Each structure stands twice: as structure tokens, then as C-alpha cells.
């Protein structure tokens, strides 16, 4: 006896418009709206305007981040003695 397969439908991606196969159960949950994670990320960036934790890595400076953190801790706490 072969295992039962999940029912599937062909739907269009909400970002690129290409057809892809999605499970009916996922569609009922509100999932399976995009053909790939990259298409979902594009739509999410358009919707929220947020593209990730560091949009511009050129402005990242570990030394400045440490200085900002060190200014918030108490000088006699155990955290103050960690590098």
C-alpha cells in the first residue's frame, strides 16, 4: 500500500507571478503565498521598508558598539570586567 499524498493546487506567486504547487492544508492556514523565501523577503521589504538587521554594513563599527554598551553598565558590576 502506498502512502497517501497531500492534496495540492497550483497557485500564482504574489511577488513574481510564477505558478507553483502548494498543499491545500497550507493554503487554508494562509501560508503558501510565495514560490520561494526570496520572493517572500522582497514582498516583506516592500510592505515594511525593513530589509534586515544591518542595511548598510559600511557604518558598522564593533568599537563604537562596545563603547555604547559599556556606557550603560555600572562600573563595579561583573560585566564591567569582561572584555
N, CA, C and O atoms as a CHARMM CRD file, in Angstrom:
* protein
*
  332
    1    1 UNK  N      0.84900  -1.18000   0.00000 PROA 1      0.00000
    2    1 UNK  CA     0.00000   0.00000   0.00000 PROA 1      0.00000
    3    1 UNK  C      0.89400   1.24200   0.00000 PROA 1      0.00000
    4    1 UNK  O      1.81000   1.34700   0.81600 PROA 1      0.00000
    5    2 UNK  N      0.63800   2.15700  -0.88800 PROA 2      0.00000
    6    2 UNK  CA     1.42900   3.38200  -0.96200 PROA 2      0.00000
    7    2 UNK  C      0.84800   4.41900  -0.01800 PROA 2      0.00000
    8    2 UNK  O     -0.36300   4.45800   0.19900 PROA 2      0.00000
    9    3 UNK  N      1.72100   5.27000   0.55100 PROA 3      0.00000
   10    3 UNK  CA     1.21300   6.30600   1.45900 PROA 3      0.00000
   11    3 UNK  C      0.39200   7.34900   0.69800 PROA 3      0.00000
   12    3 UNK  O      0.65700   7.63600  -0.47000 PROA 3      0.00000
   13    4 UNK  N     -0.59300   7.90000   1.37200 PROA 4      0.00000
   14    4 UNK  CA    -1.45200   8.91700   0.76300 PROA 4      0.00000
   15    4 UNK  C     -0.67100  10.21700   0.59400 PROA 4      0.00000
   16    4 UNK  O      0.08900  10.61800   1.47500 PROA 4      0.00000
   17    5 UNK  N     -0.86400  10.85100  -0.52000 PROA 5      0.00000
   18    5 UNK  CA    -0.21000  12.13700  -0.77700 PROA 5      0.00000
   19    5 UNK  C     -1.14800  13.27500  -0.38400 PROA 5      0.00000
   20    5 UNK  O     -2.37100  13.16300  -0.47300 PROA 5      0.00000
   21    6 UNK  N     -0.54400  14.35400   0.04500 PROA 6      0.00000
   22    6 UNK  CA    -1.34100  15.53200   0.39800 PROA 6      0.00000
   23    6 UNK  C     -1.91300  16.15700  -0.86400 PROA 6      0.00000
   24    6 UNK  O     -1.26300  16.16200  -1.90900 PROA 6      0.00000
   25    7 UNK  N     -3.11500  16.67800  -0.76900 PROA 7      0.00000
   26    7 UNK  CA    -3.72300  17.33300  -1.92500 PROA 7      0.00000
   27    7 UNK  C     -2.99400  18.63600  -2.19400 PROA 7      0.00000
   28    7 UNK  O     -2.62300  19.36300  -1.27200 PROA 7      0.00000
   29    8 UNK  N     -2.79800  18.91500  -3.46300 PROA 8      0.00000
   30    8 UNK  CA    -2.05400  20.10900  -3.84500 PROA 8      0.00000
   31    8 UNK  C     -2.80700  20.86900  -4.92900 PROA 8      0.00000
   32    8 UNK  O     -3.59700  20.29700  -5.68000 PROA 8      0.00000
   33    9 UNK  N     -2.54500  22.16500  -4.99300 PROA 9      0.00000
   34    9 UNK  CA    -3.12200  23.03300  -6.02300 PROA 9      0.00000
   35    9 UNK  C     -2.01100  23.87500  -6.61300 PROA 9      0.00000
   36    9 UNK  O     -0.96100  24.06200  -5.99800 PROA 9      0.00000
   37   10 UNK  N     -2.25100  24.37600  -7.80400 PROA 10     0.00000
   38   10 UNK  CA    -1.29400  25.27700  -8.44300 PROA 10     0.00000
   39   10 UNK  C     -1.77000  26.69900  -8.20600 PROA 10     0.00000
   40   10 UNK  O     -2.90400  27.04200  -8.53900 PROA 10     0.00000
   41   11 UNK  N     -0.89600  27.53700  -7.62500 PROA 11     0.00000
   42   11 UNK  CA    -1.23000  28.93400  -7.34100 PROA 11     0.00000
   43   11 UNK  C     -0.15300  29.84500  -7.91600 PROA 11     0.00000
   44   11 UNK  O      0.95500  29.40400  -8.22100 PROA 11     0.00000
   45   12 UNK  N     -0.49700  31.12300  -8.05900 PROA 12     0.00000
   46   12 UNK  CA     0.46900  32.10000  -8.55800 PROA 12     0.00000
   47   12 UNK  C      1.16600  32.79500  -7.39800 PROA 12     0.00000
   48   12 UNK  O      0.52600  33.14100  -6.40400 PROA 12     0.00000
   49   13 UNK  N      2.46000  33.00000  -7.51700 PROA 13     0.00000
   50   13 UNK  CA     3.24600  33.70700  -6.50900 PROA 13     0.00000
   51   13 UNK  C      2.79400  35.16000  -6.45400 PROA 13     0.00000
   52   13 UNK  O      2.58300  35.78200  -7.49500 PROA 13     0.00000
   53   14 UNK  N      2.64400  35.70800  -5.24500 PROA 14     0.00000
   54   14 UNK  CA     2.18400  37.09100  -5.09000 PROA 14     0.00000
   55   14 UNK  C      3.26300  38.11800  -5.42000 PROA 14     0.00000
   56   14 UNK  O      2.96700  39.30900  -5.51800 PROA 14     0.00000
   57   15 UNK  N      4.51500  37.67500  -5.59300 PROA 15     0.00000
   58   15 UNK  CA     5.58100  38.60800  -5.93300 PROA 15     0.00000
   59   15 UNK  C      5.92100  38.54400  -7.41800 PROA 15     0.00000
   60   15 UNK  O      5.85400  39.55300  -8.12000 PROA 15     0.00000
   61   16 UNK  N      6.28300  37.35900  -7.89200 PROA 16     0.00000
   62   16 UNK  CA     6.76500  37.25200  -9.27500 PROA 16     0.00000
   63   16 UNK  C      5.68900  36.77100 -10.24900 PROA 16     0.00000
   64   16 UNK  O      5.84800  36.92300 -11.46000 PROA 16     0.00000
   65   17 UNK  N      4.59200  36.19200  -9.74000 PROA 17     0.00000
   66   17 UNK  CA     3.50500  35.75400 -10.59700 PROA 17     0.00000
   67   17 UNK  C      3.69600  34.37900 -11.22200 PROA 17     0.00000
   68   17 UNK  O      2.84000  33.92700 -11.98200 PROA 17     0.00000
   69   18 UNK  N      4.79600  33.70900 -10.91800 PROA 18     0.00000
   70   18 UNK  CA     5.02700  32.37300 -11.46800 PROA 18     0.00000
   71   18 UNK  C      4.15500  31.34800 -10.74900 PROA 18     0.00000
   72   18 UNK  O      3.93300  31.46100  -9.54300 PROA 18     0.00000
   73   19 UNK  N      3.65900  30.35100 -11.47600 PROA 19     0.00000
   74   19 UNK  CA     2.86200  29.31500 -10.83300 PROA 19     0.00000
   75   19 UNK  C      3.74700  28.34100 -10.05200 PROA 19     0.00000
   76   19 UNK  O      4.86700  28.04300 -10.46700 PROA 19     0.00000
   77   20 UNK  N      3.23800  27.84900  -8.92100 PROA 20     0.00000
   78   20 UNK  CA     3.93900  26.83800  -8.13500 PROA 20     0.00000
   79   20 UNK  C      2.90800  25.96500  -7.44900 PROA 20     0.00000
   80   20 UNK  O      1.74500  26.34700  -7.31700 PROA 20     0.00000
   81   21 UNK  N      3.33400  24.80300  -7.01900 PROA 21     0.00000
   82   21 UNK  CA     2.44400  23.84500  -6.37400 PROA 21     0.00000
   83   21 UNK  C      2.47500  24.04600  -4.87000 PROA 21     0.00000
   84   21 UNK  O      3.54500  24.12900  -4.26800 PROA 21     0.00000
   85   22 UNK  N      1.29500  24.12200  -4.26300 PROA 22     0.00000
   86   22 UNK  CA     1.18400  24.31200  -2.82000 PROA 22     0.00000
   87   22 UNK  C      0.18400  23.31000  -2.25500 PROA 22     0.00000
   88   22 UNK  O     -0.77300  22.92600  -2.92700 PROA 22     0.00000
   89   23 UNK  N      0.41300  22.89900  -1.03700 PROA 23     0.00000
   90   23 UNK  CA    -0.53000  21.98900  -0.37900 PROA 23     0.00000
   91   23 UNK  C     -1.81000  22.73600   0.00500 PROA 23     0.00000
   92   23 UNK  O     -1.76100  23.89900   0.40500 PROA 23     0.00000
   93   24 UNK  N     -2.92400  22.07900  -0.11700 PROA 24     0.00000
   94   24 UNK  CA    -4.22500  22.66600   0.23900 PROA 24     0.00000
   95   24 UNK  C     -4.24000  23.04000   1.72400 PROA 24     0.00000
   96   24 UNK  O     -4.75000  24.09800   2.09500 PROA 24     0.00000
   97   25 UNK  N     -3.67900  22.17100   2.57100 PROA 25     0.00000
   98   25 UNK  CA    -3.66000  22.43800   4.01400 PROA 25     0.00000
   99   25 UNK  C     -2.88500  23.72600   4.31900 PROA 25     0.00000
  100   25 UNK  O     -3.27700  24.49200   5.20000 PROA 25     0.00000
  101   26 UNK  N     -1.79400  23.96300   3.59700 PROA 26     0.00000
  102   26 UNK  CA    -1.02400  25.19100   3.81300 PROA 26     0.00000
  103   26 UNK  C     -1.80600  26.41400   3.35500 PROA 26     0.00000
  104   26 UNK  O     -1.76000  27.45700   4.00700 PROA 26     0.00000
  105   27 UNK  N     -2.51600  26.30000   2.25100 PROA 27     0.00000
  106   27 UNK  CA    -3.32100  27.42500   1.76600 PROA 27     0.00000
  107   27 UNK  C     -4.42800  27.77100   2.77200 PROA 27     0.00000
  108   27 UNK  O     -4.73600  28.94600   2.96900 PROA 27     0.00000
  109   28 UNK  N     -5.01700  26.76800   3.39800 PROA 28     0.00000
  110   28 UNK  CA    -6.07200  27.02400   4.38900 PROA 28     0.00000
  111   28 UNK  C     -5.52100  27.76300   5.60700 PROA 28     0.00000
  112   28 UNK  O     -6.24100  28.52800   6.24800 PROA 28     0.00000
  113   29 UNK  N     -4.25500  27.53800   5.92500 PROA 29     0.00000
  114   29 UNK  CA    -3.61400  28.23000   7.05200 PROA 29     0.00000
  115   29 UNK  C     -3.21200  29.66100   6.70300 PROA 29     0.00000
  116   29 UNK  O     -2.85000  30.44800   7.57800 PROA 29     0.00000
  117   30 UNK  N     -3.28100  29.98800   5.40000 PROA 30     0.00000
  118   30 UNK  CA    -2.84200  31.30900   4.96700 PROA 30     0.00000
  119   30 UNK  C     -1.38700  31.31000   4.53900 PROA 30     0.00000
  120   30 UNK  O     -0.80400  32.36800   4.30200 PROA 30     0.00000
  121   31 UNK  N     -0.80600  30.13700   4.44200 PROA 31     0.00000
  122   31 UNK  CA     0.58500  30.00900   4.00300 PROA 31     0.00000
  123   31 UNK  C      0.61100  29.80200   2.49200 PROA 31     0.00000
  124   31 UNK  O     -0.41800  29.89900   1.82300 PROA 31     0.00000
  125   32 UNK  N      1.78700  29.51800   1.96900 PROA 32     0.00000
  126   32 UNK  CA     1.97800  29.18200   0.54600 PROA 32     0.00000
  127   32 UNK  C      1.47600  30.29700  -0.36400 PROA 32     0.00000
  128   32 UNK  O      0.72200  30.04800  -1.30400 PROA 32     0.00000
  129   33 UNK  N      1.89400  31.51500  -0.08200 PROA 33     0.00000
  130   33 UNK  CA     1.53100  32.63600  -0.94500 PROA 33     0.00000
  131   33 UNK  C      2.67100  33.00800  -1.88000 PROA 33     0.00000
  132   33 UNK  O      2.47100  33.73100  -2.85700 PROA 33     0.00000
  133   34 UNK  N      3.86900  32.51100  -1.57800 PROA 34     0.00000
  134   34 UNK  CA     5.04700  32.85400  -2.36400 PROA 34     0.00000
  135   34 UNK  C      5.75200  31.59100  -2.82400 PROA 34     0.00000
  136   34 UNK  O      5.70300  30.56800  -2.14200 PROA 34     0.00000
  137   35 UNK  N      6.40700  31.65200  -3.97500 PROA 35     0.00000
  138   35 UNK  CA     7.05700  30.46900  -4.53100 PROA 35     0.00000
  139   35 UNK  C      8.39500  30.17300  -3.85400 PROA 35     0.00000
  140   35 UNK  O      8.88300  29.04500  -3.93100 PROA 35     0.00000
  141   36 UNK  N      8.99800  31.16600  -3.19100 PROA 36     0.00000
  142   36 UNK  CA    10.30200  30.96200  -2.55400 PROA 36     0.00000
  143   36 UNK  C     10.47100  31.93800  -1.39700 PROA 36     0.00000
  144   36 UNK  O      9.70200  32.88700  -1.24400 PROA 36     0.00000
  145   37 UNK  N     11.48900  31.68600  -0.59100 PROA 37     0.00000
  146   37 UNK  CA    11.78000  32.59200   0.51900 PROA 37     0.00000
  147   37 UNK  C     12.24300  33.95200   0.01600 PROA 37     0.00000
  148   37 UNK  O     11.97800  34.97200   0.65300 PROA 37     0.00000
  149   38 UNK  N     12.93300  33.97400  -1.12300 PROA 38     0.00000
  150   38 UNK  CA    13.39200  35.26100  -1.64400 PROA 38     0.00000
  151   38 UNK  C     12.21500  36.12000  -2.11000 PROA 38     0.00000
  152   38 UNK  O     12.22800  37.33700  -1.92500 PROA 38     0.00000
  153   39 UNK  N     11.19900  35.49800  -2.71200 PROA 39     0.00000
  154   39 UNK  CA    10.01100  36.26200  -3.11000 PROA 39     0.00000
  155   39 UNK  C      9.27200  36.79400  -1.88100 PROA 39     0.00000
  156   39 UNK  O      8.76500  37.91600  -1.90100 PROA 39     0.00000
  157   40 UNK  N      9.20700  35.99800  -0.81600 PROA 40     0.00000
  158   40 UNK  CA     8.57800  36.46000   0.41400 PROA 40     0.00000
  159   40 UNK  C      9.34800  37.64000   0.99400 PROA 40     0.00000
  160   40 UNK  O      8.74500  38.60700   1.45900 PROA 40     0.00000
  161   41 UNK  N     10.69200  37.56300   0.96700 PROA 41     0.00000
  162   41 UNK  CA    11.51800  38.63700   1.51600 PROA 41     0.00000
  163   41 UNK  C     11.34000  39.93100   0.72200 PROA 41     0.00000
  164   41 UNK  O     11.30900  41.01500   1.30400 PROA 41     0.00000
  165   42 UNK  N     11.22500  39.82500  -0.58200 PROA 42     0.00000
  166   42 UNK  CA    11.01500  41.01500  -1.41800 PROA 42     0.00000
  167   42 UNK  C      9.69800  41.68300  -1.04800 PROA 42     0.00000
  168   42 UNK  O      9.64800  42.89800  -0.85900 PROA 42     0.00000
  169   43 UNK  N      8.63800  40.89800  -0.94600 PROA 43     0.00000
  170   43 UNK  CA     7.32000  41.45000  -0.60400 PROA 43     0.00000
  171   43 UNK  C      7.32000  42.04800   0.81000 PROA 43     0.00000
  172   43 UNK  O      6.72900  43.10100   1.04600 PROA 43     0.00000
  173   44 UNK  N      7.99100  41.35900   1.74700 PROA 44     0.00000
  174   44 UNK  CA     8.04100  41.85100   3.12300 PROA 44     0.00000
  175   44 UNK  C      8.80700  43.16800   3.20400 PROA 44     0.00000
  176   44 UNK  O      8.42400  44.05700   3.96400 PROA 44     0.00000
  177   45 UNK  N      9.88300  43.30500   2.43000 PROA 45     0.00000
  178   45 UNK  CA    10.64400  44.54700   2.40700 PROA 45     0.00000
  179   45 UNK  C      9.80700  45.67900   1.81500 PROA 45     0.00000
  180   45 UNK  O      9.85500  46.80900   2.30100 PROA 45     0.00000
  181   46 UNK  N      9.04500  45.37800   0.77300 PROA 46     0.00000
  182   46 UNK  CA     8.16500  46.39200   0.17600 PROA 46     0.00000
  183   46 UNK  C      7.09800  46.83500   1.17700 PROA 46     0.00000
  184   46 UNK  O      6.75400  48.01500   1.25100 PROA 46     0.00000
  185   47 UNK  N      6.58000  45.87200   1.94600 PROA 47     0.00000
  186   47 UNK  CA     5.49100  46.16600   2.88200 PROA 47     0.00000
  187   47 UNK  C      5.97700  46.94300   4.10000 PROA 47     0.00000
  188   47 UNK  O      5.31600  47.88400   4.54000 PROA 47     0.00000
  189   48 UNK  N      7.13400  46.55300   4.65200 PROA 48     0.00000
  190   48 UNK  CA     7.59000  47.14000   5.90600 PROA 48     0.00000
  191   48 UNK  C      8.67800  48.19200   5.73400 PROA 48     0.00000
  192   48 UNK  O      8.84600  49.05600   6.59500 PROA 48     0.00000
  193   49 UNK  N      9.41700  48.12800   4.63300 PROA 49     0.00000
  194   49 UNK  CA    10.53000  49.04500   4.44600 PROA 49     0.00000
  195   49 UNK  C     11.77100  48.61600   5.20400 PROA 49     0.00000
  196   49 UNK  O     12.76100  49.34700   5.23200 PROA 49     0.00000
  197   50 UNK  N     11.73500  47.44800   5.81700 PROA 50     0.00000
  198   50 UNK  CA    12.84800  46.95000   6.62100 PROA 50     0.00000
  199   50 UNK  C     13.51100  45.79500   5.88500 PROA 50     0.00000
  200   50 UNK  O     12.84900  44.81300   5.54900 PROA 50     0.00000
  201   51 UNK  N     14.81200  45.90500   5.63100 PROA 51     0.00000
  202   51 UNK  CA    15.49600  44.89400   4.83200 PROA 51     0.00000
  203   51 UNK  C     16.43700  44.02800   5.64000 PROA 51     0.00000
  204   51 UNK  O     17.16200  43.22700   5.05000 PROA 51     0.00000
  205   52 UNK  N     16.46700  44.14100   6.94300 PROA 52     0.00000
  206   52 UNK  CA    17.33400  43.28300   7.73600 PROA 52     0.00000
  207   52 UNK  C     17.99100  44.04000   8.86700 PROA 52     0.00000
  208   52 UNK  O     17.81000  45.25100   8.99700 PROA 52     0.00000
  209   53 UNK  N     18.75900  43.32900   9.69700 PROA 53     0.00000
  210   53 UNK  CA    19.34700  43.95700  10.86500 PROA 53     0.00000
  211   53 UNK  C     20.36600  45.04400  10.53500 PROA 53     0.00000
  212   53 UNK  O     20.46200  46.04000  11.25200 PROA 53     0.00000
  213   54 UNK  N     21.12100  44.86500   9.46500 PROA 54     0.00000
  214   54 UNK  CA    22.10400  45.89400   9.06900 PROA 54     0.00000
  215   54 UNK  C     21.96300  46.15100   7.58500 PROA 54     0.00000
  216   54 UNK  O     22.50200  45.41000   6.76300 PROA 54     0.00000
  217   55 UNK  N     21.23100  47.21100   7.24100 PROA 55     0.00000
  218   55 UNK  CA    21.04300  47.54100   5.83000 PROA 55     0.00000
  219   55 UNK  C     22.35200  48.00400   5.20600 PROA 55     0.00000
  220   55 UNK  O     22.62600  47.70200   4.04500 PROA 55     0.00000
  221   56 UNK  N     23.16100  48.73500   5.96800 PROA 56     0.00000
  222   56 UNK  CA    24.40000  49.29100   5.43700 PROA 56     0.00000
  223   56 UNK  C     25.54800  48.88100   6.35000 PROA 56     0.00000
  224   56 UNK  O     25.75900  49.49800   7.39400 PROA 56     0.00000
  225   57 UNK  N     26.28100  47.85700   5.97100 PROA 57     0.00000
  226   57 UNK  CA    27.34600  47.33200   6.82100 PROA 57     0.00000
  227   57 UNK  C     28.56400  48.25800   6.87400 PROA 57     0.00000
  228   57 UNK  O     29.43500  48.07300   7.72400 PROA 57     0.00000
  229   58 UNK  N     28.63800  49.23600   5.99300 PROA 58     0.00000
  230   58 UNK  CA    29.80700  50.11700   5.99700 PROA 58     0.00000
  231   58 UNK  C     29.84700  50.99100   7.24900 PROA 58     0.00000
  232   58 UNK  O     30.91300  51.47900   7.62500 PROA 58     0.00000
  233   59 UNK  N     28.69800  51.19400   7.90100 PROA 59     0.00000
  234   59 UNK  CA    28.67600  52.04000   9.09100 PROA 59     0.00000
  235   59 UNK  C     28.86500  51.23500  10.38100 PROA 59     0.00000
  236   59 UNK  O     28.83300  51.81100  11.46900 PROA 59     0.00000
  237   60 UNK  N     29.06000  49.92400  10.28200 PROA 60     0.00000
  238   60 UNK  CA    29.21700  49.07600  11.46100 PROA 60     0.00000
  239   60 UNK  C     30.61900  49.20100  12.03000 PROA 60     0.00000
  240   60 UNK  O     31.60600  49.06800  11.30700 PROA 60     0.00000
  241   61 UNK  N     30.70100  49.45700  13.32400 PROA 61     0.00000
  242   61 UNK  CA    31.98800  49.54500  13.99500 PROA 61     0.00000
  243   61 UNK  C     31.88400  48.83700  15.34300 PROA 61     0.00000
  244   61 UNK  O     31.17800  49.31500  16.23100 PROA 61     0.00000
  245   62 UNK  N     32.58300  47.69300  15.51700 PROA 62     0.00000
  246   62 UNK  CA    32.49700  46.97700  16.79100 PROA 62     0.00000
  247   62 UNK  C     32.95400  47.82800  17.96500 PROA 62     0.00000
  248   62 UNK  O     32.40900  47.70500  19.06200 PROA 62     0.00000
  249   63 UNK  N     33.93600  48.68300  17.75900 PROA 63     0.00000
  250   63 UNK  CA    34.44900  49.52000  18.84100 PROA 63     0.00000
  251   63 UNK  C     33.38300  50.51600  19.31100 PROA 63     0.00000
  252   63 UNK  O     33.21500  50.72500  20.51200 PROA 63     0.00000
  253   64 UNK  N     32.67200  51.12400  18.37300 PROA 64     0.00000
  254   64 UNK  CA    31.61200  52.06000  18.74800 PROA 64     0.00000
  255   64 UNK  C     30.46300  51.33500  19.44000 PROA 64     0.00000
  256   64 UNK  O     29.88400  51.85300  20.39500 PROA 64     0.00000
  257   65 UNK  N     30.13400  50.14100  18.96100 PROA 65     0.00000
  258   65 UNK  CA    29.07500  49.36300  19.61400 PROA 65     0.00000
  259   65 UNK  C     29.46800  49.02000  21.04700 PROA 65     0.00000
  260   65 UNK  O     28.63300  49.09600  21.94800 PROA 65     0.00000
  261   66 UNK  N     30.72000  48.64400  21.27100 PROA 66     0.00000
  262   66 UNK  CA    31.18000  48.31700  22.62200 PROA 66     0.00000
  263   66 UNK  C     31.13200  49.56500  23.50600 PROA 66     0.00000
  264   66 UNK  O     30.71800  49.48300  24.66300 PROA 66     0.00000
  265   67 UNK  N     31.54700  50.70600  22.98300 PROA 67     0.00000
  266   67 UNK  CA    31.53200  51.94900  23.76100 PROA 67     0.00000
  267   67 UNK  C     30.10400  52.30600  24.17000 PROA 67     0.00000
  268   67 UNK  O     29.86800  52.74000  25.29800 PROA 67     0.00000
  269   68 UNK  N     29.15500  52.12100  23.25600 PROA 68     0.00000
  270   68 UNK  CA    27.76100  52.39200  23.56500 PROA 68     0.00000
  271   68 UNK  C     27.25800  51.45200  24.66400 PROA 68     0.00000
  272   68 UNK  O     26.53000  51.87800  25.56200 PROA 68     0.00000
  273   69 UNK  N     27.64500  50.17600  24.59300 PROA 69     0.00000
  274   69 UNK  CA    27.23100  49.20900  25.60300 PROA 69     0.00000
  275   69 UNK  C     27.91200  49.50000  26.93700 PROA 69     0.00000
  276   69 UNK  O     27.25400  49.47700  27.97700 PROA 69     0.00000
  277   70 UNK  N     29.20900  49.77200  26.92700 PROA 70     0.00000
  278   70 UNK  CA    29.96700  49.99800  28.15800 PROA 70     0.00000
  279   70 UNK  C     29.44400  51.21300  28.91700 PROA 70     0.00000
  280   70 UNK  O     29.53700  51.26700  30.14400 PROA 70     0.00000
  281   71 UNK  N     28.90000  52.17700  28.20200 PROA 71     0.00000
  282   71 UNK  CA    28.37500  53.37400  28.85300 PROA 71     0.00000
  283   71 UNK  C     27.09900  53.06700  29.63900 PROA 71     0.00000
  284   71 UNK  O     26.69700  53.86800  30.48400 PROA 71     0.00000
  285   72 UNK  N     26.45600  51.93100  29.38200 PROA 72     0.00000
  286   72 UNK  CA    25.19200  51.62100  30.04700 PROA 72     0.00000
  287   72 UNK  C     25.36100  50.73700  31.27700 PROA 72     0.00000
  288   72 UNK  O     24.40600  50.57900  32.03700 PROA 72     0.00000
  289   73 UNK  N     26.55100  50.14900  31.50800 PROA 73     0.00000
  290   73 UNK  CA    26.71700  49.23300  32.63900 PROA 73     0.00000
  291   73 UNK  C     27.35500  49.95800  33.82500 PROA 73     0.00000
  292   73 UNK  O     28.04800  50.96100  33.65400 PROA 73     0.00000
  293   74 UNK  N     27.11700  49.45000  34.99000 PROA 74     0.00000
  294   74 UNK  CA    27.67600  50.02400  36.21000 PROA 74     0.00000
  295   74 UNK  C     29.15900  49.66400  36.29900 PROA 74     0.00000
  296   74 UNK  O     29.52400  48.52600  36.00600 PROA 74     0.00000
  297   75 UNK  N     30.02700  50.60700  36.69900 PROA 75     0.00000
  298   75 UNK  CA    31.47000  50.33600  36.69200 PROA 75     0.00000
  299   75 UNK  C     31.92200  49.20700  37.61800 PROA 75     0.00000
  300   75 UNK  O     32.98500  48.62700  37.39500 PROA 75     0.00000
  301   76 UNK  N     31.13800  48.87800  38.65700 PROA 76     0.00000
  302   76 UNK  CA    31.55100  47.82600  39.58100 PROA 76     0.00000
  303   76 UNK  C     30.80500  46.51100  39.36700 PROA 76     0.00000
  304   76 UNK  O     30.94000  45.58400  40.16700 PROA 76     0.00000
  305   77 UNK  N     30.02700  46.42500  38.30600 PROA 77     0.00000
  306   77 UNK  CA    29.32400  45.16100  38.03700 PROA 77     0.00000
  307   77 UNK  C     30.29400  44.16500  37.41200 PROA 77     0.00000
  308   77 UNK  O     31.31200  44.57200  36.85100 PROA 77     0.00000
  309   78 UNK  N     30.00100  42.86900  37.49600 PROA 78     0.00000
  310   78 UNK  CA    30.88000  41.86500  36.88400 PROA 78     0.00000
  311   78 UNK  C     31.02500  42.07000  35.37500 PROA 78     0.00000
  312   78 UNK  O     32.05900  41.73200  34.80000 PROA 78     0.00000
  313   79 UNK  N     29.98700  42.62400  34.73000 PROA 79     0.00000
  314   79 UNK  CA    30.06500  42.87000  33.29800 PROA 79     0.00000
  315   79 UNK  C     31.16500  43.86600  32.94700 PROA 79     0.00000
  316   79 UNK  O     31.73400  43.79800  31.85800 PROA 79     0.00000
  317   80 UNK  N     31.46500  44.77200  33.84100 PROA 80     0.00000
  318   80 UNK  CA    32.45100  45.81300  33.55300 PROA 80     0.00000
  319   80 UNK  C     33.85200  45.24300  33.40100 PROA 80     0.00000
  320   80 UNK  O     34.70500  45.86500  32.76700 PROA 80     0.00000
  321   81 UNK  N     34.10300  44.06600  33.97300 PROA 81     0.00000
  322   81 UNK  CA    35.43900  43.48400  33.91300 PROA 81     0.00000
  323   81 UNK  C     35.62900  42.51100  32.77200 PROA 81     0.00000
  324   81 UNK  O     36.73500  42.01200  32.56600 PROA 81     0.00000
  325   82 UNK  N     34.56900  42.22600  32.02000 PROA 82     0.00000
  326   82 UNK  CA    34.67500  41.34900  30.86600 PROA 82     0.00000
  327   82 UNK  C     35.15500  42.17700  29.67600 PROA 82     0.00000
  328   82 UNK  O     34.77700  43.34000  29.53900 PROA 82     0.00000
  329   83 UNK  N     35.98200  41.58800  28.81900 PROA 83     0.00000
  330   83 UNK  CA    36.46900  42.34600  27.65200 PROA 83     0.00000
  331   83 UNK  C     35.39600  42.57900  26.62300 PROA 83     0.00000
  332   83 UNK  O     35.65300  43.19900  25.59100 PROA 83     0.00000
